[in-house]
Amino acid sequence: MASADITIGGHAAAGIYSGLDKKNAVVAAAATKTSGNFTYYDASANAIVEVADDSAAVTLAAGDHVIGGTNGTAAVTAKAATFSDDGIYSNAGVDFTMSGATDNGITFSASVNIDAGMEVDTGDFELDGKDGGTAGLGSVSMSGAFGTLTFDDGGIENLYSDSLTNADVSYSTTVGAVSLTIAHDTAAAGDSANSVSAGYSASGMDFTLTASEAKAGTSTKLAVAYALNDTISLSGKTDQAAGAESVQTIGAKTTLNGVSVSVESANNSTWDVDLGYTAGGFALTYGTDETSVWAATATAALGGGATFAAGINQEDSMYAGVSFAF
């Protein structure tokens, strides 16, 4: 072995929460409607579905989420039952990262982490629950002139959509000006077992093509981003989920004097608006969409590796606390 390093880092967090989504809660209730309609997110199709007044009852699967509507009482009740009560969270963890290199120039790395306490996912307003303090193995990777090979049993996200099955192994390389990544799930037996991503940049434009196997066939997504100048960027993508109609989306983002505005609109009548403001170590964000789903967050750097964060959304889910990096 030519060289080897072991680094140790730590983190901790503490705060309060109320009405967060419970991680791994199963939403599977028939929605019996007498009038009105509702909208829900179909996790298997990665799409928003609108249920009309005269539609039959709908059964939601695990991962589906009711977004809004005027009825669908049983489905809305089932979703509400997945919310947490008020509580306090506190957690801490230690991360070990090991890296080295062989005599012939192949670098390798591995990680192990130990976490304990009650954890919340502030990005998704989700209560992850208690971590038992057991050691968890992260990815193991090897890199060289051949590219990078990564092993992580069930820990590599599907390259097309994180709602599909995670992969166990991935391979990344560069072919000319094209970056290429392939991920494989050994247990999928042909159902979303393989996904691929390819990227290319030229003249200020970034192109990304992703694809994945799915039950209904192959899903593909082509995205392009262009920096018009230092403050304005444009984007567009076409998404063809297997078994569903193609969706085209265009977007724009501008940032000036700490204020950012990002908008996206698609041909399936969906849209998103995100606003942001940063000054020094302080940041505010607000986002909403066509279903009146919204979230607002605030963060402030306190120095010494400490950060304050708070957030609230349309479901009255909220959190507030401090995180530390050691």
N, C-alpha and C positions, 0 to 999 in steps of 0.2 A: 504494500500500500504506500503510495507516494505521500499522501497527506490525509488528515482527518480532523474534523471539528465537531464539538458538541456544544450547543448553545441552549441556555435555559431562560425562559421568560415566564412571566406570570400575569394574571389578570383577575380582577374582582369587580363586583357590581352590587349595588343595593338601592332599593327604592320601593315605591308603592305602585299598585296596579288596580284596575277595576274593569270588569266586563270584557276581558281579553278572550279571543278565540282559544279553545282548548285544543292543543295539538293532538292529533290522532283520534279526535272525536268523530264518530261515525254519523253521517247524515243520511238516513235511509228511511224516509217516511212517505207514504202516498199522499199526494196533495189533492183533496177532494174539493172541487170548486163549484159554487152555485152561481156565481156571477163574478165579473171583474177578470183580472189577469195578473200574471206576475212574470218576472224575469229572473233567470238563474244562470250561473256559470256551469257549463258542462265540462268537467275536468278531462274526461276521456277524449272529447273532441276538441278541447282547448278553444271553446267558443261560447259566446253569450247566446242563450236561447230565450225567445219570447213566447210565452204560453198564452194563447188567445182565449177569449171568453167562452167559446164553444168547444174547446179542446177537452179530450178525455183526461182522467186523472194522471198525474205524472209521478214517477218514483225517482227520488234522488239517490244517487250512489255516493259512497264515501269519496270525499274530495269535492263534490258539488256544493255550490253555495247559492242560496237565494239572495238576490241583489235588491229587489224591491217589487212593488206591485200593490194592487188594491184587494187581492184575495189570495187564494192558495194558503188558507189558514194553517192546515196541518203541516205543510212544508215550512212555513215561516216559524211556527212553534218549534219544530224539530231543530231548526238552525239556532233559534234563541236558546234552546236548552244546552247548546255547546259553549255558551259563554261562562266565564269564570265569575266567582264572587269577588268582593274586595279583598285585597291581601297585600302582604309585604314580601318582596323577594330579596334574597341575598345569596351570592354565590362567589366562588373563587376557583381558580384553576392554575395548573402549572403545565407548561408546554416544553417538551424536549425536542430539539431539532438536531439531527445528526447528518453530517455530510462528509464526503471524502472523494478521493480520486485514485484510480488504479494507475499502475506504472505506464500503461499504454494510453492514458488520457481520457478514460471513461469516468465521468463524474457520477456520483450516486448520492441519494439522500433518503431519509426516512424520518418520520415524526411519531411521537407518542404524547398523548395528553391525558391529564387527570383532572376532572372537574367534579365539583360537589356543590350542592345547594339548589335552591329554586331559581330556575332560569326563565327569562322572557325573551321573545324575539321582537325587538322594537320595530324592525322593518315591516313585519307582517301583523303587528298588534296581536301576537300569539303568545299564550302561556305554554312554554315547553314542558314545564313540570320539574320534578326533582331529578337531579343527577346523582347517582349513587356513589360517586367518588371512585369508580373503577377506572382502570387504565384503558384508553382507547387508542387503537392503532390508526394512524393516518395513512397517507399514500406512501408508496415506495417507488422511487423513480431512478432511471438510469439515462444519462445523456452523453452524446458523443457526436461524431461527424455523421452518424446514421440518423440522428434525430433524438427524440425523447420518448422513452417507453415508461408508462406509469401504471402501477398496479394498485387498486383500491377496491376491495370487494364490496360492491353495491354503493360505492361512494363517489362515482363519477357521473355527473349529470348528463342526461341525454342531450346531445348537441343541438337538436331541433327544438325541444321543449322540455322544461323541468317537470312537466306533468306526466311525462312518459317514464318508463322504467329506467332506473339508473344503470350505468354500465360498470364493469369490473376492471377493464383494461383499456388503455388508450395509447395511440401512437401519433406523435406530432413531428412534422418535418417541413422543410422548405424546398420547393421545387422551382428553381428560377425565382420569379417574383411572386409566386403563389405560396401562401402558407396553408398547410393541409393537416387536418386532425381527423382521426378515425377512432370511434369508441365501440366497444363490443361488450354485450352482456351475455355471459356464458350460460345463464339459466333461462334465458328468454325463449329458447326453442323456436326461433324464427319470428316471434311476436315482438316487434320493436327491439330486436337483438342488436342491430347495427345502426349507427348514426354517423354522419360525416359533416365536416365543415371545411370550406375553402375560402380564403380571403386574398384580395388583390388590391393594390393601391397604385394610382397613377394620376398625375396632374391634379392633385388635391381631392380626388374622388376615391372613396373606399367602397369596395364591393365585397359582399359576404353572401355565400351560398351555403345553406344548411339543408340536410335531408335526413329522414329517418324512416325505418320500417315501422308499420303500424298494422293493427288488425285489419283495417279496411284497404290497405295498400301502402303506398309510399307518400309521405308528407314532405313537401319542399317549401323553402322560403328563400327569396332573393331580396337582399337589402342593399341600398346604396346611400352613402352619405357624402355631402359636398360642403366644404368650408368656403362660403362665399367671400368672407373677409375675416378679420380678427374677432368680430362681434356677432356675425350671423352665420348659421349653418342650416342647410336644407337636408331632408332625408325622404326616402321613399322605399316602399317594400311591397312585394306581392307574396301572399301566404296561401299555399294550396294544401290544406289539411286533407288527409286521406278520407274520402267519403263525404267531403263537404265542399261548398262552393268556394271559389277563390276569392280572397279579400285583398284589396289594394288600399294602401295607407300612404298618405303624404304628411310631412311634418316640417316644422321650422323652429329654430331656437335662437334667441338673441340674448346677449349678456352685455350690460353696460353699467359701469360704476357700482358693481356689486348686485345689481338687480338682474334677474334672469326670468325669461318668459319662454315656455315651451308649449307648442300646440301640435296636436295630431288629429287627423280626421280620416275615416275610412268609408268605403262605399257600402258598408253594411249598416250605416247610420250610427256608428259609434265614434266617439271623439274623447280626447283627453286634453286638459289644460293644467299646466304645472307652473307655479310661481315660486321664486326664491329670492332671498336677500342675504348677503353675507357682508360682515364688517368686522375686521380683526378676527377674533376667534369665535364670533357669534354668527349663527345662521338660522334663518326661518324658511320653512317650506310650506306650500299649500298646493294640493292637487285635487281635481274633481273630474267627473266624466258625465256622459249623457244620462246615466242612471241616478245622478245626484249622490253617488258614492264620493266621499271626500275624506281627506286626512290632512291634519296640520301638525307640524313638528317644530321643535326649537332645540338647538344645541349650543353649548358654550364651552370653550376650552378654559379650564380653570388653572392650567399650568401643572407642572410636575407629573404629567401623564394622566391627570384627572379630567373628566369631561362630564358636564351635566347635560341630560337629555330629557325631553318631555314630549308627549304627543297625545292627540285626541282625534277620533274619527266620527263619522255619521252614526255609528252604532253606540255612541257614548262609551266606547272602549278608550281607556286612557292609561298612561304610565308616566312616571316621573322618578328620576333617580340619578345616581352618579356612578360612573364606571372608572376603573383605574387600570393602567398598564404599568407593569413593573419591568 
